[in-house]
């Protein structure tokens, strides 16, 4: 299912050279969770880190507007 939402979606958009997987030179915004969302969907709220535009943020940084340029 993850490939459908990432790699396959990038292929469908003809953008697999830029997005769709985590590799050097590709664009990727990510969230790092503190618990497995496959164990419980509520774990999607256990955000530890956000990687946006190549920068690493704590969720509180984003809420305080510190992720802006």
C-alpha positions as CSV (number, residue, x, y, z in Angstrom):
1,X,0.0,0.0,0.0
2,X,2.9,2.4,0.7
3,X,4.3,1.9,-2.7
4,X,0.9,2.8,-4.2
5,X,0.9,6.1,-2.4
6,X,4.6,6.9,-3.1
7,X,6.5,5.3,-5.9
8,X,3.5,4.3,-8.1
9,X,1.9,7.7,-7.6
10,X,5.2,9.4,-8.7
11,X,5.3,7.2,-11.8
12,X,1.7,8.0,-12.7
13,X,2.6,11.7,-12.5
14,X,5.8,11.0,-14.5
15,X,7.9,12.5,-11.7
16,X,9.7,9.4,-10.3
17,X,13.1,11.1,-10.9
18,X,12.1,13.9,-8.4
19,X,9.7,12.3,-5.9
20,X,8.2,9.0,-4.8
21,X,11.1,7.5,-2.7
22,X,13.7,8.6,-0.3
23,X,16.9,8.9,-2.2
24,X,19.8,11.3,-2.5
25,X,18.8,14.2,-4.8
26,X,15.1,13.6,-4.5
27,X,12.6,15.9,-2.8
28,X,10.9,14.5,0.3
29,X,9.0,15.8,3.2
30,X,8.6,13.2,6.0
31,X,7.2,12.7,9.4
32,X,8.9,10.5,12.0
33,X,6.4,8.8,14.4
34,X,7.2,7.7,17.9
35,X,4.8,4.7,17.6
36,X,3.8,2.3,14.8
37,X,0.6,3.4,13.1
38,X,-0.1,-0.2,12.0
39,X,-0.5,-1.1,15.7
40,X,-3.1,1.6,16.2
41,X,-4.3,4.4,13.9
42,X,-4.1,6.8,16.8
43,X,-0.3,6.5,16.6
44,X,-0.4,8.8,13.6
45,X,-0.5,11.5,16.2
46,X,2.7,10.5,17.8
47,X,4.8,12.9,15.6
48,X,8.4,13.2,16.9
49,X,10.0,15.0,14.0
50,X,9.0,16.6,10.7
51,X,11.5,16.9,7.8
52,X,10.4,19.7,5.5
53,X,12.4,21.1,2.7
54,X,15.5,19.3,3.9
55,X,15.2,20.8,7.4
56,X,14.3,18.9,10.6
57,X,11.7,20.4,12.9
58,X,9.9,19.4,16.1
59,X,6.1,19.6,15.8
60,X,6.1,22.6,18.1
61,X,8.4,24.5,15.7
62,X,5.8,24.2,13.0
63,X,3.0,25.2,15.3
64,X,5.0,28.3,16.2
65,X,5.7,29.3,12.6
66,X,9.4,28.5,12.7
67,X,9.3,26.4,9.5
68,X,8.7,29.4,7.3
69,X,11.6,30.6,5.2
